[in-house]
Amino acid sequence: MRTNTTNFLKDTVFILIGIFSAGFGLKGFLLPNSFIDGGAMGISLLISEISGLSLSILIVAINLPFLILGYSQIGKEFAIKSIIAIITLAIVVHFVEYPIITHDKLLIAVFGGFFLGAGIGMAIRGGSVIDGTEVLAIQISKKTGLSIGDIVLIFNIIIFSFGAYILSMEIALYAILTYLSASKTINFIIEGVEEYTGITIISDFSEKIRLMITEELGRGVTIYQGKGGFGKESDSLKHFDIVYTVVTRLEIARLKNEISEIDPFAFIIMNSIKDTQGGMIKKRALHS
C-alpha cells in the first residue's frame, strides 16, 4: 500500500510539472507568436491559428481519438491518467496567465520547444501523455512494419507541409526547429542525464577485474561462463568467465583505464542502456 501511494504521488508530481511546463511553452512562447509544433499539439495549434477556435478545446478534441486507441493498446490506467492530464492541460492553458517571454523567433522556437518537450517528457515519466501521436504510431507500426520514429517523422512532415501552405514557409521552418528542440528535450527527460552503459569484459584476469569493479568502483557485476570460438574441436576451446556490469557514461573512462592496467588486451563491449530498474545499479558506498 505504501509503495502504491508513493508511486501515485510521484507520478502525480511528474504529470503536474509536465502540464505547467507545457503550458509555459505554449502561452509564454508559441501561442502569442503564432508558432506551431509537431504531433497532436501541432495540429491543435495549426487549427487554432487558422480557425480561431479555443486551443484548450482542440487539445482535448484532437487527443481524444489517440487516448481511446491507447486504452486498448496500452491499458486502462494509462488512458485514464492521460485523459486527466490532457484535460488539466487544457484548463491550465485556458485559465493560467503566463508572461510572454520574447518575440525573437529563434528564441521562441528553441525555448518554446524546450518547455513543451520538457512537459511532454515529464508527463511520460508520470505514466501518461499530453500528446497522443506516439499512441497512433505504435498502432500503425504493428500493421505496416515501419518504426515508430519513422511514422512520427512522416506525421510531422505532413503537419509542417500544411503549416508552410496555410501560414508561411518561414513559420514551417521554425516549427521544425521547435519540434527538434522538443524531441531532444523529451529524450533527455525520459532517459535522464545519468544514461547507463552496459559493459561486457572478456579477459584472462576476470577475477581481478571483478574485484576492481566491486571494490574500487562500487558497482555490481554478473559473471557468466563462455568459451573461445577458435579451435578445431569443441573440447579444445578455452573456457573463461565473462564479466558484465552497468555504469554511467561518466564512469566509462575510469573503468577502461582500470581494466587496461589489469589486462591491456581485455576485450570490452559497450552497449547504451536507456534505463534500469532493480539490482545493484546505484553506486554503493565504499568503506576504507
Order of alpha helices (4+ residues) and beta strands (2+ residues): alpha-alpha-alpha-alpha-alpha-alpha-alpha-alpha-beta-alpha-beta-beta-alpha-beta
